[in-house]
Amino acid sequence: MLKKNFFKQFNCDSKKYMPVAAWALNDNLDNKKISNQIKSFHKLGYGGVMIIPWGGLPNRFMDDAWMNSVECIVKEANASDLEVWIWDDWCFPSGFGGGFVGKEKKFRAKRLKIFIDIVFEEGENICLNIPVNTLSAAYFNIDKFNNVSGPIHNIDTQYGDFITLTAKGRQRVVVVGWEYISAMEHTVRSHSRYLYPEPCDIYSNDDRDAWSVDMLNPDATSLFINLVHEKYFERLKDFFGTTIKGFFYDEPHLPSFLPWSDGLAERFFEKKGYSIFEYLVPIIVKKTIYDVMFNQIEDEQTKKVRSDYVDVWTDMVKENFYGKIHSWCKIHGVVCTGHHTGDESLSDIVSRSGMFFKIMDESDMPGVDAVFRQIEPDRFNDASRLAGSVRHTKNIPLAMSESLAVMGHSVYPDFIRFVSDYQIVRGINKFFYKLSNYNPEKSWYFHPPELSEANPLIRNYGKKVFQRISQICQIASNGISGPKVCVYIPHYNYYIGEGHEIALVIESIAKKLIYNQIEFDYIWEENLALSSVYNGEVIINSDVCYKCLIIPEKSILSDYEIDLLRNLAEKGANIILPEVFVLHGNNVIYSSSPDEIISLIREKIKAYLISIKPGDVPISILTRVYGNYQFFMLLNESSKHIACSVAFKNKGDIYFFEQNSGCLLPVGRNNISFDFEPSETKVVILSLTLSEKIKTKAIKNEIKPDNWKLILPSGTTLFLREPFPSWNNLGYQGYSGFMTYYAEFVCKRNIKKAILTLGRLCYAATVFIDNKKVDDIIFTPFMTMVNNLAEGRHLLKIKVINTPANNICGDEKKLKMLEKKGFLNGTYAPIYLSIDRQKLESGLFGHVRIYPIF
């Protein structure tokens, strides 16, 4: 029998798992207003705030007035028992120190560039002057498409020399050097159209005075730390490690996939044992305009050099940027966290920020970003699992996600639940929700959603959704994991520029595993090197166990990786891999078909605790074991209803956790049938301690409310019959706010417990019976428990609210007026308006029913 206090052991007010409000400080800062907003964040159920200098902030970079305001924030947060996280730059990407690091040329980012590229025909003569910053030069024969068709001949050159050549056949000469380069650097100027008359926005301009920095240069990072981190420590050191939890970096990245730095050639020779200079032309020449018919086909040597080059510069980024920041944070007793750019898909494991798994070696809280339309029903995206996998394989307590940014004004509580649950099942257990504006009115149209009390949905229902997320994160982070497998990430494929191709293969395996309810993590070479074997399981870091290791088809593995796999195979590890690799071991299975892999895992390796029929349904799973209790979170990742049967591997009593009321309902034993609403999460507990007879609740005759009426914002009373119309059809498509429904129902006898269901709802509601509040109903399926209904007639009142999106784009005339007056200029409107337009339908649709249970 399940103990009634099972969920009480998980404190939903535990700051460790409570979401953090990303707080955009976008105006003149006032201490009293700061204090009031801190109290508001605490009241809303946030566990902390992350302070972000944002567009509209009039302060100069890290000036005294700013530091005074930050000190006020920290002290007020301390008084309200909130965490403080510090966004580490002035605005993003991290590392440029508000533009001050790049003021010195030696700290600016550099990239490789073709300085000279000339085709000359047989017998023609050329004489070229070598420009400054030249690194390498070469000539080679070419075909009619101007692609390499023979050996590449290097030319010894230096600045001021001349190259004199006579073509022997059709040839091409290429000179490679480096140049300073910058990507977009977003400051409080480029994120504001309010302060500056000149064009300075997120699309066409950014801040022209701010340069990208050389992340391969440790001295550039040292200057960045001195400008930012040290200044905060000097002022606020008494709060470090207590109220101030850590620093958050956001999307630090190089402006090119072909970076250069003064120390790169020496580091390359030190690590790889040969000179990079003689190969610079081959690894860059495929990027030229001459590939008009097809890409240059590289030989294996060039691929190896390209891989070595990426390996070296990603090492340098890891050590000289992330490593230095991480070391500083460790010395000063705070957490180092954040996310890189391009962590939105499996294709971007190697990005301009570096190599994901290397970067996360220098993180106390591995992280990803979930923005725009990255997570929504019917869109498969497993990128969040990258951070979750690092958390699991390294035994790190927390993995974080910066979530909800630019998902629009139409974000509502149940969608926050869906986006969060989608990542929780993939290993995320700490959320930084973006964005809450210090002055919401000033930036209302810039970067929605608004997640402060200025948004009525958050003001009325934020605490409930945030506490629910906190509690689920805590449950998902403790106990023992259910059986898992691991999928290998072959980094060489990414290093040679074939990341997209291998990502498609990995994604096909991942989708099969997830939608057949098999839990897994991603691992890479470093994890293999730390692996051992016990009873066929792959053990990483001594205590992280995987039932089997899957090597994706099309993986390109080095001799070192093959040796590591061979060692595991000889020790009896369960390994599933393509036939192209030959390993000897009793538990080596050759297969590359995702369907075959699923069958092998279920039938031979038995790495599962539940099975769902039919198979291949878009329901993901997270499992935790607490002694005699097994906790399952099942998420419908589609926009469709799903009917299925669930069979549990172990016998026990099954309970359903109703998330709106927090009640536990016994539903059966061993095997059950479930109907999933679109995007619904079902939380199920299996008690292995069998009761003599589980008391399932029998649902008796339904009660159907009648005499429905709706009070319109105009004050008019509208009498209704189910199904109810959308507010849009009543002429209120441009209205955002509450409308109230009234009905009556009759109980023919006293009812101790009943289930109230609202049917379809857009997007949240508060329910009253006889003018007494019953519950806030915000989670799919929109239902709750009702207690102690007396015999007789009752009044049902349902206050329904939609999203702020209707007020902005529900009325096309108003939207055109906003555009005409320039309110949307330089904002993220081109992204979020397309999202908001899909969520304009509003109201209660039903069917509303009351089901007595006995």
MOTAZI-V621817 format. One line per field, one symbol per residue. phi: phi as a letter, one per 40 degrees, with the letter a starting at -180 (. if undefined). A space follows every 50 residues. Layout:
BEGIN
phi: ???
END
This chain:
BEGIN
phi: .ccccdcccbcccccdbccbccbccbadcbcccdcccdccdcccgccabb cbcbdhccccdfccccccccccdcccccccfbcbbbccabbacchcfggc ccccdcbccbbcaccbabcbcdgcbbbbccccgcbaaabacbcccgcdba ccbcbcaadgcbbbbbcbgcbabbbbabacabccbcbcccbabcbbccda bcbbbfcccbbcbcccbccccccdcccbcccccdcbccbcgbcccibbcb fcaccacbcbadcccccccccbgaccccbccdcbccccccccbacdcccc cccccdccccdccccccdccbcccccccccccgbcbaiaccgccaccbcb bcchcdccdccbbcadabbbbfbcbadgbcabcdcdccccdccbfccbbb bcbgdfcgcccbdccddcdccdcccbhcaabbcbabcdbcccbdccaccc bbcccdccdcbdccccccccccccccbbgbcccbbbbcbccddcccgbcc cccccccccdcccccbfbcabcbbddcdcbcbbafgccbbfgabbbcabb bccgcbbcdccccccccccccgccbbaccccbbbacbcbcabcdcccccc cccbcfcabbbbbccfbcbcabbbbbfcbbbbbbbccbcbcbbabbbccb cicbbbcccccgcbbcbiagbabbbccdgcbbbbbbcccccdaccccccc dcbbcbfcabccdcgccbcbbcccccddccgbcccbicbbbbababccac bcbabbbbgcabaaabbbbfgbccacbbbcccaacbbfccdhcbcbbbcb bbbccccbbcbccccccccccgcbcgbcddccccccccbccbhbbgccab bcbb
END
